[in-house]
Amino acid sequence: MRFGDGNSANTLRGAFGTVLREVACTPRCGGHGAEVHQPGCPYARIFEPRAARPNGPSGLADWPRPFIFRTWHLDAQTLPAGEDFHFDVHLFDLQLPVLYFVEALKRLATAGLGPRRGRAVLGCIEQLDTDDRLAARVWDGEELLPPATPSSAPFEPEPCETVGVRFVTPTELKCGDRPVERPEFSVLFARIRDRLSTLRALYGPGPLEIDFRGMGERAARIQMTRCDLREQHRVRRSSRTGQVHPWGGFTGEAEYQGDLAEFMPYLRIARWTGVGRQTVWGKGEIAIAASRDGSRRAV
């Protein structure tokens, strides 16, 4: 099984969507090739979430998917027959039936992945907590098992004076309508805050109830003290529509100093949600290391 350089998440996402249509698209939609899906179609809810919801944000044409794949460790890898591999799926809609993911991933494995359609067998699905510890085995290779309580992260301030942010996969941040070259903290925080608020509005208890303006002003006081970035420019072609899309952004590290206590929960949660544009394609993954007294520690 072979994965391309930098596009394993998008390869997996596209193949998953194709198989998910077969598994979850309701017959009322008129077949697997339907362009317009009926209300209540599980496929549309997972992969093309557009139906209006009373508590959803207005004016949002393309809703963020209620999931992302994490596969960067598979980029440019060629796996010999018999070798195990894994990838992560982060789910944000707690109402999604896990059974659809199990069935789609089982079919995806046997149908084949990558340019040579390497085939695999889905061995298990495990649920991890926010510390990457095993919380439950959701599927053991034969049957669906009860999941554990969904993971959650509190918005509690954490004393911190310095934080390093590593942009693991290409990240594209915008300020207004233009992409930024440097991830100033005010921009980074604003994009994290807006993504969390949107996900909560669409799939959770509602948008963030915070002082957006006040937090934005305080975020602008945080100073960037180091910035070591590399630009990546690629394109991706949709196997379904044939359209070519730019696919790039920056990777590397940035360091910030200031009174970061109220912002730390957002940075921690962004590890799971991603930040910026095209997170569903695998972009925008971050990792952080925080310091209160000059010593770094991973978070």
DOKE-428217 format. One line per field, with one value per residue: x, y, z negated of N, C-alpha, C in turn; residue in three letters. Coordinates in steps of 0.1 Angstrom, whole numbers. Layout:
nx = [X,...]
ny = [Y,...]
nz = [Z,...]
cax = [X,...]
cay = [Y,...]
caz = [Z,...]
cx = [X,...]
cy = [Y,...]
cz = [Z,...]
code = [ALA,...]
END
This chain:
nx = [8,6,12,7,29,23,-4,-20,-42,-61,-65,-75,-98,-113,-117,-131,-155,-166,-172,-188,-211,-223,-229,-244,-262,-295,-322,-342,-330,-325,-306,-270,-256,-268,-272,-286,-296,-319,-336,-323,-307,-281,-256,-253,-254,-230,-209,-216,-227,-252,-279,-303,-301,-317,-301,-278,-251,-258,-256,-235,-222,-208,-206,-183,-170,-182,-160,-125,-96,-65,-35,-9,15,15,22,39,46,54,39,47,32,13,20,11,-9,-21,-46,-60,-93,-112,-142,-168,-196,-217,-240,-237,-241,-218,-217,-219,-194,-178,-188,-182,-154,-146,-154,-138,-112,-111,-117,-96,-67,-50,-28,-23,-43,-40,-49,-65,-72,-96,-88,-94,-112,-104,-112,-98,-87,-83,-57,-44,-48,-61,-95,-118,-126,-141,-148,-142,-132,-151,-176,-197,-190,-199,-193,-170,-175,-178,-149,-140,-131,-123,-129,-108,-87,-51,-22,4,33,48,45,50,41,37,33,21,10,5,-7,-31,-40,-63,-68,-94,-101,-77,-49,-24,11,26,19,6,-3,-29,-43,-41,-54,-79,-88,-89,-108,-131,-135,-140,-163,-181,-182,-194,-218,-230,-229,-230,-237,-242,-231,-199,-200,-187,-167,-161,-149,-134,-116,-103,-89,-72,-57,-43,-22,-4,29,47,76,94,98,97,92,81,71,47,36,12,-11,-43,-63,-97,-111,-137,-150,-130,-119,-92,-75,-58,-35,-20,2,18,43,61,74,63,67,52,48,35,6,-9,-28,-58,-60,-49,-67,-80,-59,-51,-75,-75,-57,-72,-92,-80,-70,-77,-80,-94,-93,-104,-91,-68,-52,-38,-31,-20,5,14,37,41,51,57,77,99,107,101,71,53,20]
ny = [-12,22,55,89,118,140,140,121,122,135,116,95,107,112,87,75,91,82,55,58,68,46,31,47,65,75,57,74,96,91,74,65,84,108,143,161,158,142,155,142,123,101,100,126,141,135,138,158,182,203,209,230,240,249,261,267,287,315,323,306,289,265,241,231,198,172,158,149,135,121,116,122,109,88,98,97,71,36,7,-26,-59,-73,-56,-37,-7,25,51,82,93,121,129,152,155,143,129,113,81,56,32,37,47,25,5,18,21,-6,-15,3,-5,-31,-25,-10,13,43,50,25,10,-6,-33,-40,-51,-42,-41,-33,-8,18,38,67,88,123,123,105,79,45,44,28,-1,1,-14,-47,-62,-80,-74,-45,-26,-11,24,45,73,104,124,154,189,213,249,262,286,285,291,306,317,315,299,274,268,243,238,212,201,215,247,272,304,330,365,386,385,376,355,350,356,352,337,356,360,370,365,337,329,340,325,299,303,310,287,268,279,277,249,241,254,241,214,210,223,250,283,297,314,340,370,382,404,416,395,393,417,414,392,404,416,397,387,376,358,342,328,303,292,272,274,256,244,230,211,196,171,166,134,129,152,161,186,210,220,244,235,240,258,269,252,244,262,285,309,323,350,362,371,343,327,326,318,293,270,270,266,241,226,230,212,190,198,211,240,268,269,242,220,195,182,175,195,221,209,212,213,218,233,243,269,280,289,292,267,241,222,195,197]
nz = [0,9,1,10,12,-13,-9,-22,-40,-24,-4,-18,-28,-5,6,-15,-15,10,5,-17,-7,5,-18,-36,-23,-19,-4,5,16,42,52,52,66,62,63,48,15,-7,-36,-66,-56,-63,-51,-39,-62,-74,-54,-36,-50,-49,-54,-69,-103,-134,-153,-140,-125,-106,-71,-64,-39,-31,-53,-80,-80,-103,-112,-112,-96,-107,-95,-89,-95,-77,-52,-22,-26,-19,-24,-32,-24,-50,-70,-98,-102,-112,-116,-127,-136,-142,-158,-158,-160,-182,-178,-157,-142,-150,-137,-110,-103,-109,-91,-67,-68,-69,-44,-29,-34,-23,3,12,10,19,48,60,51,27,6,-25,-59,-82,-115,-141,-160,-181,-209,-221,-249,-258,-265,-250,-258,-260,-259,-252,-234,-204,-182,-176,-155,-149,-161,-171,-199,-231,-232,-250,-274,-256,-249,-265,-269,-292,-294,-310,-325,-322,-338,-320,-303,-281,-249,-226,-193,-170,-137,-123,-99,-66,-70,-66,-72,-74,-73,-73,-39,-30,-28,-54,-59,-82,-113,-133,-167,-173,-150,-147,-171,-166,-144,-155,-176,-161,-146,-166,-178,-156,-152,-176,-174,-153,-158,-186,-218,-211,-200,-211,-242,-248,-253,-224,-212,-233,-240,-216,-215,-237,-228,-208,-222,-227,-221,-192,-194,-181,-149,-126,-97,-69,-36,-17,14,32,53,56,71,76,76,81,93,110,107,100,71,52,28,0,-23,-54,-73,-103,-131,-157,-183,-212,-236,-266,-286,-286,-298,-295,-269,-266,-268,-243,-225,-233,-226,-199,-189,-184,-168,-146,-127,-106,-70,-51,-67,-67,-47,-58,-66,-88,-113,-146,-173,-207,-230,-263,-287,-319,-335,-320,-313,-289,-282,-268,-256]
cax = [0,14,5,14,37,16,-19,-26,-55,-71,-67,-84,-111,-121,-121,-141,-167,-172,-177,-199,-224,-229,-233,-253,-271,-308,-328,-351,-322,-326,-294,-257,-251,-277,-266,-294,-299,-331,-333,-321,-298,-269,-244,-252,-251,-216,-200,-221,-236,-257,-292,-304,-305,-321,-290,-266,-247,-264,-247,-224,-226,-201,-203,-172,-175,-182,-149,-113,-87,-52,-28,4,26,15,26,50,50,50,38,47,22,14,24,-1,-9,-33,-48,-70,-105,-118,-156,-173,-210,-219,-252,-234,-240,-205,-218,-217,-180,-173,-191,-175,-140,-144,-154,-127,-100,-111,-117,-82,-64,-38,-28,-23,-54,-36,-60,-62,-83,-98,-86,-102,-114,-103,-115,-88,-91,-75,-43,-41,-49,-72,-108,-127,-125,-154,-151,-131,-130,-163,-189,-197,-191,-204,-182,-168,-180,-170,-139,-143,-120,-128,-123,-103,-74,-39,-11,14,39,54,40,55,31,42,23,25,7,3,-17,-35,-48,-67,-72,-102,-102,-64,-40,-14,24,31,7,5,-12,-42,-49,-42,-64,-92,-93,-92,-120,-142,-138,-146,-177,-189,-185,-203,-231,-236,-229,-229,-247,-244,-218,-192,-206,-176,-165,-152,-141,-124,-106,-95,-80,-61,-49,-34,-11,6,39,55,91,102,90,105,82,84,59,45,26,8,-24,-50,-74,-108,-114,-151,-153,-119,-114,-79,-76,-46,-34,-7,3,31,46,72,71,62,67,45,49,25,-4,-16,-37,-71,-60,-44,-77,-83,-48,-52,-86,-72,-50,-81,-101,-73,-72,-75,-87,-93,-89,-109,-81,-56,-44,-41,-29,-10,9,19,46,39,61,53,89,110,109,90,65,43,6]
cay = [0,33,68,100,128,151,140,108,125,138,104,87,114,111,73,73,96,74,43,62,70,33,26,56,74,69,55,85,106,87,66,69,95,120,156,167,147,144,157,130,113,100,104,140,147,132,142,170,188,215,211,241,237,262,268,269,300,320,327,297,280,252,238,222,184,169,149,150,124,125,106,127,99,79,105,92,58,24,-4,-40,-68,-79,-46,-30,7,31,65,87,100,129,132,164,154,132,122,104,67,51,21,41,47,11,-2,24,18,-20,-16,10,-13,-42,-20,-6,26,47,49,12,3,-16,-37,-42,-56,-34,-50,-28,7,21,52,73,100,134,120,94,66,37,45,17,-7,3,-25,-57,-70,-88,-67,-32,-26,2,34,52,87,112,132,168,197,225,262,267,293,278,300,303,329,312,287,272,261,236,236,199,199,228,255,284,313,342,377,391,376,374,346,357,349,350,335,365,353,375,359,323,327,343,314,288,307,309,273,261,284,271,235,240,259,231,200,209,231,263,290,302,326,348,384,380,416,417,385,396,428,409,384,413,420,386,389,365,360,334,323,295,285,268,274,244,247,218,211,184,170,158,122,129,163,165,200,211,229,247,228,244,265,268,243,249,266,299,310,335,353,372,365,333,318,324,313,280,260,271,260,226,220,231,200,180,203,218,254,274,264,229,210,181,176,171,207,228,202,218,207,229,231,255,271,290,294,291,253,237,209,192,197]
caz = [0,11,-2,17,3,-18,-6,-26,-46,-14,3,-27,-29,8,7,-25,-10,20,-1,-26,1,6,-31,-44,-15,-20,10,9,23,56,56,47,74,60,61,37,5,-15,-50,-74,-49,-71,-43,-38,-75,-77,-44,-29,-59,-44,-58,-79,-117,-140,-161,-132,-121,-93,-61,-62,-28,-33,-67,-83,-83,-117,-115,-104,-96,-111,-88,-83,-96,-65,-40,-14,-31,-12,-34,-26,-27,-63,-80,-104,-102,-118,-115,-137,-132,-153,-155,-166,-162,-191,-174,-145,-145,-148,-128,-96,-101,-110,-78,-56,-69,-66,-29,-23,-36,-13,17,15,8,26,63,65,44,18,-2,-39,-67,-94,-126,-153,-162,-195,-213,-230,-256,-254,-268,-241,-265,-255,-267,-249,-220,-198,-173,-179,-143,-146,-165,-176,-213,-236,-233,-263,-274,-247,-255,-266,-274,-298,-290,-322,-322,-326,-338,-310,-298,-268,-243,-212,-184,-159,-126,-118,-85,-60,-76,-59,-80,-67,-80,-63,-28,-24,-36,-61,-58,-95,-122,-145,-177,-172,-138,-151,-181,-160,-136,-164,-183,-152,-143,-178,-179,-145,-154,-187,-169,-143,-163,-200,-226,-207,-198,-223,-249,-253,-248,-212,-210,-244,-239,-204,-219,-246,-220,-200,-230,-228,-211,-186,-197,-172,-138,-117,-89,-55,-27,-9,24,40,59,55,81,71,84,85,102,118,104,94,61,45,15,-6,-35,-60,-84,-111,-145,-162,-198,-217,-250,-272,-295,-278,-306,-290,-256,-265,-265,-229,-218,-235,-219,-185,-186,-180,-157,-136,-125,-93,-59,-45,-78,-63,-38,-66,-69,-100,-126,-155,-186,-215,-242,-271,-297,-329,-342,-310,-309,-280,-283,-257,-260]
cx = [9,6,14,21,28,1,-26,-40,-65,-74,-77,-98,-119,-126,-132,-155,-174,-179,-189,-212,-231,-235,-244,-263,-285,-314,-337,-343,-321,-313,-281,-252,-259,-268,-273,-299,-311,-327,-332,-312,-285,-256,-242,-248,-236,-207,-203,-231,-240,-271,-293,-307,-308,-310,-277,-263,-253,-253,-235,-228,-221,-198,-191,-178,-174,-171,-137,-105,-73,-43,-14,15,26,20,39,55,45,51,38,36,24,17,11,1,-22,-35,-59,-82,-110,-132,-161,-189,-213,-232,-249,-234,-226,-206,-215,-202,-174,-175,-183,-160,-137,-144,-142,-114,-100,-111,-104,-80,-51,-38,-28,-34,-50,-47,-55,-74,-84,-98,-94,-103,-114,-106,-104,-93,-81,-60,-37,-40,-62,-84,-117,-123,-139,-158,-139,-127,-142,-176,-186,-199,-195,-192,-181,-175,-172,-161,-144,-131,-126,-121,-118,-89,-63,-28,0,19,45,48,46,44,38,31,27,22,4,-9,-19,-44,-51,-71,-81,-103,-88,-56,-29,-1,29,19,8,-5,-26,-50,-51,-53,-78,-97,-96,-106,-132,-145,-145,-161,-186,-192,-195,-217,-238,-238,-229,-240,-249,-231,-212,-199,-195,-176,-156,-143,-130,-113,-97,-85,-69,-52,-39,-22,-1,16,45,70,100,92,99,96,87,71,59,34,24,-6,-30,-61,-85,-111,-128,-155,-142,-113,-101,-80,-62,-46,-20,-8,16,31,58,67,71,62,60,47,39,17,-13,-26,-51,-72,-55,-55,-80,-71,-48,-63,-83,-64,-59,-90,-93,-77,-70,-84,-84,-88,-93,-100,-68,-48,-47,-39,-18,-6,15,28,45,49,55,66,101,113,98,84,55,29,-3]
cy = [12,46,79,109,139,151,127,111,128,125,96,94,111,96,69,79,88,61,46,64,56,28,34,64,68,67,66,96,103,80,72,81,108,132,164,156,152,147,144,120,113,104,119,147,146,139,155,177,202,219,221,235,250,269,270,283,304,324,318,287,266,250,229,208,181,159,154,138,129,114,110,118,89,85,99,78,47,13,-17,-48,-73,-69,-39,-15,13,46,69,94,108,133,143,163,142,124,112,90,61,39,25,42,34,4,4,21,3,-21,-9,2,-24,-37,-15,9,30,45,35,3,-8,-20,-41,-48,-47,-43,-46,-13,9,35,56,85,111,133,109,80,59,39,34,12,-7,-8,-34,-65,-79,-81,-53,-33,-12,12,39,66,95,121,147,176,210,238,268,274,284,288,296,316,327,299,286,264,255,233,223,197,213,235,268,292,325,353,385,381,372,364,354,349,345,348,343,359,358,368,344,321,330,331,301,291,305,295,265,266,278,257,233,244,248,218,199,218,245,271,294,314,333,362,383,392,418,407,388,407,423,399,392,417,409,388,376,368,351,329,316,287,282,267,261,247,234,220,197,183,161,146,122,139,166,179,200,222,232,241,231,252,265,257,249,253,281,299,323,337,363,364,356,325,316,318,298,269,259,264,245,220,220,219,190,185,208,232,258,267,249,219,196,175,173,183,212,220,209,210,219,225,244,256,282,297,293,277,248,224,207,193,190]
cz = [0,8,4,6,0,-16,-12,-32,-35,-6,-5,-27,-16,9,-3,-21,1,14,-10,-19,2,-7,-37,-36,-15,-6,14,16,38,61,51,54,72,57,49,28,-3,-29,-58,-68,-58,-63,-42,-51,-79,-67,-37,-38,-55,-49,-70,-93,-124,-147,-153,-128,-107,-84,-58,-51,-29,-47,-69,-85,-98,-120,-107,-106,-100,-105,-84,-85,-85,-52,-35,-19,-21,-22,-28,-31,-41,-74,-85,-103,-108,-114,-125,-130,-144,-149,-164,-168,-170,-187,-162,-149,-141,-138,-114,-93,-101,-96,-67,-56,-66,-50,-23,-23,-25,1,22,14,16,41,68,58,36,8,-16,-46,-79,-106,-138,-152,-177,-198,-223,-237,-252,-257,-260,-247,-260,-265,-265,-236,-215,-189,-174,-167,-140,-150,-171,-191,-218,-237,-247,-262,-265,-255,-255,-272,-280,-294,-303,-320,-328,-326,-329,-305,-284,-262,-229,-205,-172,-149,-119,-104,-79,-65,-68,-67,-72,-77,-71,-51,-22,-34,-42,-59,-71,-104,-134,-154,-176,-161,-142,-161,-175,-152,-144,-171,-173,-148,-154,-179,-169,-148,-166,-183,-161,-150,-179,-207,-221,-206,-211,-229,-256,-247,-236,-211,-220,-243,-227,-207,-228,-238,-212,-208,-232,-217,-205,-188,-188,-161,-128,-108,-75,-47,-19,1,32,46,56,65,75,81,88,95,112,116,97,84,55,32,9,-19,-41,-71,-92,-125,-147,-177,-202,-231,-254,-282,-287,-285,-299,-276,-255,-262,-250,-221,-220,-227,-204,-180,-180,-168,-145,-135,-111,-83,-56,-55,-74,-53,-45,-70,-83,-113,-133,-167,-193,-226,-250,-282,-306,-335,-333,-306,-300,-284,-273,-263,-250]
code = [MET,ARG,PHE,GLY,ASP,GLY,ASN,SER,ALA,ASN,THR,LEU,ARG,GLY,ALA,PHE,GLY,THR,VAL,LEU,ARG,GLU,VAL,ALA,CYS,THR,PRO,ARG,CYS,GLY,GLY,HIS,GLY,ALA,GLU,VAL,HIS,GLN,PRO,GLY,CYS,PRO,TYR,ALA,ARG,ILE,PHE,GLU,PRO,ARG,ALA,ALA,ARG,PRO,ASN,GLY,PRO,SER,GLY,LEU,ALA,ASP,TRP,PRO,ARG,PRO,PHE,ILE,PHE,ARG,THR,TRP,HIS,LEU,ASP,ALA,GLN,THR,LEU,PRO,ALA,GLY,GLU,ASP,PHE,HIS,PHE,ASP,VAL,HIS,LEU,PHE,ASP,LEU,GLN,LEU,PRO,VAL,LEU,TYR,PHE,VAL,GLU,ALA,LEU,LYS,ARG,LEU,ALA,THR,ALA,GLY,LEU,GLY,PRO,ARG,ARG,GLY,ARG,ALA,VAL,LEU,GLY,CYS,ILE,GLU,GLN,LEU,ASP,THR,ASP,ASP,ARG,LEU,ALA,ALA,ARG,VAL,TRP,ASP,GLY,GLU,GLU,LEU,LEU,PRO,PRO,ALA,THR,PRO,SER,SER,ALA,PRO,PHE,GLU,PRO,GLU,PRO,CYS,GLU,THR,VAL,GLY,VAL,ARG,PHE,VAL,THR,PRO,THR,GLU,LEU,LYS,CYS,GLY,ASP,ARG,PRO,VAL,GLU,ARG,PRO,GLU,PHE,SER,VAL,LEU,PHE,ALA,ARG,ILE,ARG,ASP,ARG,LEU,SER,THR,LEU,ARG,ALA,LEU,TYR,GLY,PRO,GLY,PRO,LEU,GLU,ILE,ASP,PHE,ARG,GLY,MET,GLY,GLU,ARG,ALA,ALA,ARG,ILE,GLN,MET,THR,ARG,CYS,ASP,LEU,ARG,GLU,GLN,HIS,ARG,VAL,ARG,ARG,SER,SER,ARG,THR,GLY,GLN,VAL,HIS,PRO,TRP,GLY,GLY,PHE,THR,GLY,GLU,ALA,GLU,TYR,GLN,GLY,ASP,LEU,ALA,GLU,PHE,MET,PRO,TYR,LEU,ARG,ILE,ALA,ARG,TRP,THR,GLY,VAL,GLY,ARG,GLN,THR,VAL,TRP,GLY,LYS,GLY,GLU,ILE,ALA,ILE,ALA,ALA,SER,ARG,ASP,GLY,SER,ARG,ARG,ALA,VAL]
END
